[in-house]
Amino acid sequence: MSKETLLENYADVDQVSKRLGIHPESVRRLIRDGKLPAIKFGNKWLVEKSVLEQFASGYDGRPGNKATLF
């Protein structure tokens, strides 16, 4: 089983930032603050794509708007 096959259900910070329309550092902040669940794989943060879609459906990236998954 290849690395790509194992990780196809996960998005990295750059992919998440494009999906949410925010800066990659803002994605890292969401992860650090516990608002977006992620796992650390090596030196990369990975977000499960199903979790990302659930989060994105209720996320508003404009300043001052708060969003959490739970």
N, C-alpha and C positions, 0 to 999 in steps of 0.2 A: 504494500500500500504506500503510495507516494505522499510526500508532505502536502502537496496541493489537494489531494483527495481528503486528507485528514482535516485540512483547514478550510475547505470550501464552504462550511456553514458559519464561518466567522469573518468579520470585517475588521481591518486595521484602522488606526486613528485617521489616516488620510481618507479612506473610504467613508468612514462615519462622518467626517467633517463635510465631505461633499454631499452626502445624503441629507444632513441637517442644515447645510448652508451656513456653517460657522467655521471659524478658524480652528486648526488642529489643536492649538493650546487650550481653546475653550472646551474641546472634547476631553482633553486630559484633566481639566478642572472638574468637569462633570463626573468623571471617573473618580478622581481624588475625593470629591465631596460625597461620594456614594450615591449619586443621583442616577448614574448609568452603570449598571453592573458590567464588569469586564474581568478578564483573566490576564495575567502576565505570562507570556510565553517567550522565554529568552529575554530580550530587551524590548519587546513589543507588547502593547496592550491590544487585546482582541475582544470584540463584542460579538456575541452570538447574533446572527442576522435576524432571527425571529424576535429577539429582545429589542434589537435596533428598530425594527419596523413598528413594534408596539410602542416604543418610546417616541419615535418620530411622529406617530399619529396624534400625539398630544403635546408635542413640543412646539414652542414659538420662540425662535432664536433672537427676537428683538430684545434689546436691553430692558431690564426691569421685569420681564416675564419669567416667572418661575415654573419649572417643570420637574417632575419626578416620575419615576416609573411606578412607584407604589403609593 
